[in-house]
Amino acid sequence: MELIQINHLFKRYAETTVLEDLSVTYSTGMIYGLVGENGAGKTTLFNCIMGMTTYKGEIRKADDISIGYLPAENHFYTLITGQEYLDFCLKAKNKNIKQEQIDELNEVFQLPLKRYASDYSTGMKKKLALMALLLQDNTLYILDEPFNGVDLYGCIQLKKIIHSLKAKGKTILLSSHQITILHELCDSIDYLNQHTIAQRYTSESVKEIEESILGKMVVAELVC
């Protein structure tokens, strides 16, 4: 079942074109990877899906969709604890979660929930934000560079979590510069280049994907 269908998406900031005539479809129960250079428009695409910015074109979403968004950088108020942040996020989605469920999930994340979240490390902040999304039990999870700043243990746990979400029928859309990780996790990988989805990879090897991307980058430089 189609969860999100994007048709002819355009996004500009002043005189700068970020996305141009981008069309893509995301279906239920799949893991989609998004790769592209810095500034290619990955975060902008996520913001358009979330309705956090204006755009031209069409983004059609399933009626019963619930989206959880993990941004590349997470910011927290200075005087809010990890526990208070979780409580706030759950109330925002009208979720009534028992403390036992939070404690059970935190056995995986190992976060000091009584400490101020603003004092957390980068990896801990990402874990806290992801923990809130998991407790919300969303339909679609958008994860922007989720592996950046996460330690080895965290990366292993995050991959297990992503696999478990798919097993539950959830859809995951994640961006990363690490093609190897995307190849391991994703059913398909979209290459965002020249303001649009230049290629979708489904069965290619890591080497083939890397060579394809390098080839498209060279062509783009020659055109410019």
Sequence and secondary structure as in RCSB ss.txt:
>XXXX:A:sequence
MELIQINHLFKRYAETTVLEDLSVTYSTGMIYGLVGENGAGKTTLFNCIMGMTTYKGEIRKADDISIGYLPAENH
FYTLITGQEYLDFCLKAKNKNIKQEQIDELNEVFQLPLKRYASDYSTGMKKKLALMALLLQDNTLYILDEPFNGV
DLYGCIQLKKIIHSLKAKGKTILLSSHQITILHELCDSIDYLNQHTIAQRYTSESVKEIEESILGKMVVAELVC
>XXXX:A:secstr
 EEEEEEEEEEEETTEEEEEEEEEEEETT EEEEE  TTSSHHHHHHHHHT S  EEEEEE TT  EEEE SS  
  TT BHHHHHHHHHHHTT    HHHHHHHHHHH   TTSBGGGS HHHHHHHHHHHHHHHT SEEEEESTTTT 
 HHHHHHHHHHHHHHHHTT EEEEE S HHHHHHH SEEEEEETTEEEEEESS  HHHHHHHHHHHHHHHHHH 
